[in-house]
C-alpha cells in the first residue's frame, strides 16, 4: 500500500512538473535542451505574473501538411483562455510568426520590428541606399538576422535557440515596458548594444566606401565631359 501511494505521488509529481515545464515553451520538437526550456519558463512565468499576458514559444519541426503558419497558430490559440502571444518557428518550412489572441495586445510590442530581417538602422539605410527605396526603414530585428547567419555543423540548434530566445526576450521586455513593470529575468540591452556598435562601425565603412565610389564615378564622368 505504501509502495502504491509512493508511486502515485511520484507519477503525480512528474505529471505536474511536465505541465509546468511545457507552459511557456509550449511545444518543442527541435531543441530539447533543459537549459533553454528553463530560461523560457523563467522569463515567461515572470511576465505572466506581472502583466497577466502569456507569451508562449512554439518550436516545430514542420507545419502540418497544407496548413500555413498563421492557420496553425489560430488553431493552437483555441487552447488558451488568457491573453496570449504566440511566437512560432517551423524549422523545415523556414517560417517565423507572431500571433496575438487579441488585437489590443499588438499595442504592447512592435511585431514588425521584432520580425524585421534587418538588425540595425545603419543596415536599413545601406539596404535602402543600394535599392534606392527609402519607403520602409524598419530595423531592429531580433530573430531573422540571427537565423540568417550560417552555422557550422553541430551549431544549428544553438543558432535556433539563440535567435528564438532573443526574439522571445525582446517581446517580453517590450510588453513589460508597455505595462510599466520591470522583469528581473530580462536579458537586457547590454549585449544588443555591443552588437549594434560593431554593426554601426561595419556598415559605416560600407557607406563610406559607397560615397567614395560615387564620388569617383562623378569625377570620371565630369572629366570625360570636360574633355569633350
C-alpha positions as CSV (number, residue, x, y, z in Angstrom):
1,X,0.0,0.0,0.0
2,X,2.8,2.4,0.9
3,X,4.5,1.5,-2.4
4,X,1.3,2.3,-4.4
5,X,0.9,5.6,-2.6
6,X,4.5,6.5,-3.2
7,X,4.3,5.5,-6.8
8,X,1.1,7.5,-7.3
9,X,2.8,10.6,-5.7
10,X,5.8,10.2,-7.9
11,X,3.6,10.0,-11.0
12,X,1.6,13.0,-9.9
13,X,4.8,15.0,-9.3
14,X,6.2,14.1,-12.7
15,X,2.9,15.0,-14.4
16,X,2.8,18.3,-12.6
17,X,6.4,19.1,-13.4
18,X,5.8,18.3,-17.1
19,X,2.8,20.6,-17.2
20,X,4.9,23.4,-15.7
21,X,7.9,23.0,-18.0
22,X,5.6,23.0,-21.0
23,X,3.7,26.1,-20.1
24,X,5.6,28.8,-22.0
25,X,7.8,26.7,-24.2
26,X,4.5,25.2,-25.3
27,X,5.8,22.9,-28.0
28,X,9.4,21.9,-28.6
29,X,10.1,19.5,-31.5
30,X,13.5,21.0,-32.3
31,X,15.8,22.0,-29.3
32,X,15.2,19.5,-26.5
33,X,17.5,21.4,-24.2
34,X,16.6,21.6,-20.5
35,X,18.6,24.9,-20.0
36,X,16.7,26.5,-22.9
37,X,13.4,25.3,-21.5
38,X,14.2,26.6,-18.1
39,X,15.2,30.1,-19.4
40,X,12.0,30.4,-21.4
41,X,9.8,29.2,-18.5
42,X,11.5,31.6,-16.1
43,X,11.0,34.7,-18.2
44,X,7.5,33.7,-19.4
45,X,6.4,32.9,-15.9
46,X,7.6,36.3,-14.5
47,X,6.0,38.1,-17.5
48,X,2.6,36.5,-16.8
49,X,2.7,37.1,-13.1
50,X,3.4,40.8,-13.6
51,X,1.3,41.5,-16.7
52,X,-1.3,38.8,-17.0
53,X,-0.1,38.1,-20.6
54,X,1.1,34.7,-21.6
55,X,4.0,34.7,-24.1
56,X,4.3,31.2,-25.5
57,X,7.1,29.8,-27.7
58,X,6.3,27.1,-30.2
59,X,9.2,25.3,-31.9
60,X,8.0,23.0,-34.7
61,X,9.9,20.6,-36.8
62,X,7.4,21.1,-39.7
63,X,4.0,22.6,-40.1
64,X,1.0,20.2,-40.7
65,X,0.5,19.5,-44.4
66,X,-1.5,22.1,-46.3
67,X,-1.5,24.5,-43.3
68,X,0.1,27.9,-43.1
69,X,1.9,29.1,-40.0
70,X,-0.9,31.6,-39.3
71,X,-3.6,28.9,-39.7
72,X,-1.6,26.6,-37.3
73,X,-1.3,29.4,-34.8
74,X,-5.0,30.2,-34.9
75,X,-5.8,26.5,-34.3
76,X,-3.4,26.4,-31.4
77,X,-4.8,29.7,-29.9
78,X,-8.1,27.9,-29.2
79,X,-6.3,26.1,-26.4
80,X,-5.8,29.3,-24.4
81,X,-8.3,31.4,-22.5
82,X,-6.0,34.1,-21.1
83,X,-4.4,36.9,-23.2
84,X,-1.8,35.1,-25.2
85,X,1.0,35.9,-27.6
86,X,2.4,33.1,-29.7
87,X,5.9,33.2,-31.2
88,X,6.1,30.3,-33.6
89,X,9.1,28.8,-35.5
90,X,8.9,26.0,-38.1
91,X,12.4,24.6,-39.0
92,X,11.6,22.7,-42.2
93,X,9.3,25.4,-43.5
94,X,11.8,28.2,-42.6
95,X,8.9,30.2,-41.1
96,X,8.6,32.5,-38.1
97,X,5.5,34.4,-37.0
98,X,3.9,36.2,-34.1
99,X,0.2,36.0,-33.4
100,X,-1.8,37.7,-30.5
101,X,-5.1,36.3,-29.2
102,X,-6.5,39.9,-29.1
103,X,-5.8,42.8,-31.4
104,X,-5.1,45.1,-28.4
105,X,-2.1,43.0,-27.5
106,X,-0.2,44.3,-30.5
107,X,-0.1,47.7,-28.8
108,X,2.4,46.3,-26.3
109,X,5.1,45.3,-28.7
110,X,6.3,46.0,-32.3
111,X,5.7,42.9,-34.3
112,X,7.2,44.4,-37.5
113,X,10.4,45.4,-35.7
114,X,10.8,42.0,-34.0
115,X,10.4,40.2,-37.3
116,X,12.4,42.6,-39.4
117,X,15.2,40.9,-41.4
118,X,17.3,44.0,-40.7
119,X,19.0,44.3,-37.4
120,X,20.2,47.9,-37.2
121,X,19.2,51.4,-38.5
122,X,22.6,51.7,-40.3
123,X,22.0,48.4,-42.1
124,X,18.5,49.6,-43.1
125,X,20.0,52.8,-44.5
126,X,22.6,50.8,-46.5
127,X,19.9,48.5,-47.9
128,X,17.7,51.4,-48.8
129,X,20.6,53.3,-50.4
130,X,21.5,50.3,-52.6
131,X,17.9,49.7,-53.7
132,X,17.1,53.4,-53.9
133,X,13.9,52.7,-51.9
134,X,13.6,54.6,-48.6
135,X,9.8,53.8,-48.1
136,X,10.5,51.2,-45.4
137,X,13.3,51.7,-43.0
138,X,12.2,49.2,-40.3
139,X,15.0,47.7,-38.4
140,X,15.8,46.2,-35.0
141,X,15.0,42.6,-36.0
142,X,15.9,40.2,-33.2
143,X,15.2,36.9,-34.8
144,X,15.7,36.7,-38.6
145,X,19.1,38.4,-38.7
146,X,20.4,35.6,-36.4
147,X,18.6,32.8,-38.2
148,X,20.1,34.0,-41.5
149,X,23.6,33.6,-40.2
150,X,25.5,30.5,-41.4
151,X,26.2,27.9,-38.7
152,X,28.8,25.1,-38.7
153,X,27.7,21.5,-38.4
154,X,26.6,20.9,-34.8
155,X,25.8,24.6,-34.1
156,X,22.5,24.8,-35.9
157,X,20.4,24.1,-32.8
158,X,22.4,26.7,-30.9
159,X,21.5,29.2,-33.7
160,X,17.8,28.3,-33.5
161,X,17.7,28.5,-29.7
162,X,19.7,31.7,-29.6
163,X,17.7,33.5,-32.2
164,X,14.3,32.4,-30.9
165,X,15.1,33.2,-27.3
166,X,16.4,36.6,-28.4
167,X,13.1,37.3,-30.1
168,X,11.1,35.9,-27.1
169,X,13.0,38.1,-24.7
170,X,12.5,41.1,-27.0
171,X,8.8,40.7,-27.0
172,X,8.7,40.1,-23.2
173,X,10.7,43.2,-22.5
174,X,8.6,45.3,-24.8
175,X,5.4,44.1,-23.2
176,X,6.8,44.7,-19.7
177,X,7.9,48.2,-20.6
178,X,4.4,49.0,-22.0
179,X,2.9,47.7,-18.8
180,X,5.4,49.8,-16.7
181,X,6.8,46.7,-15.0
182,X,10.4,45.5,-14.6
183,X,11.4,42.0,-15.4
184,X,14.2,40.6,-13.1
185,X,14.9,37.9,-15.6
186,X,15.1,40.2,-18.6
187,X,18.0,39.8,-20.9
188,X,18.7,43.5,-21.0
189,X,20.2,45.6,-23.8
190,X,23.9,45.4,-22.9
191,X,24.7,42.6,-25.4
192,X,22.5,44.1,-28.1
193,X,24.2,47.5,-27.7
194,X,27.6,45.9,-28.1
195,X,26.4,44.2,-31.3
196,X,24.9,47.4,-32.5
197,X,28.1,49.3,-32.1
198,X,30.0,46.7,-34.1
199,X,27.4,46.9,-36.8
200,X,27.4,50.7,-36.9
201,X,31.2,50.6,-37.4
202,X,31.0,47.9,-40.0
203,X,28.2,49.4,-42.1
204,X,29.7,52.8,-41.6
205,X,32.7,51.7,-43.5
206,X,30.4,50.3,-46.2
207,X,28.6,53.6,-46.5
208,X,31.9,55.4,-46.6
209,X,33.1,53.1,-49.4
210,X,29.9,53.7,-51.4
211,X,30.3,57.5,-51.0
212,X,33.9,57.3,-52.3
213,X,32.7,55.1,-55.2
214,X,30.0,57.6,-56.2
215,X,32.4,60.5,-56.0
216,X,34.9,58.6,-58.1
217,X,32.2,57.9,-60.7
218,X,31.1,61.5,-60.8
219,X,34.7,62.7,-61.1
220,X,35.4,60.4,-64.1
221,X,32.1,61.5,-65.7
222,X,33.0,65.2,-65.2
223,X,36.5,64.6,-66.6
224,X,35.1,62.9,-69.7
225,X,32.5,65.7,-70.2
226,X,35.2,68.4,-70.0
227,X,37.4,66.6,-72.4
228,X,34.6,66.6,-75.0
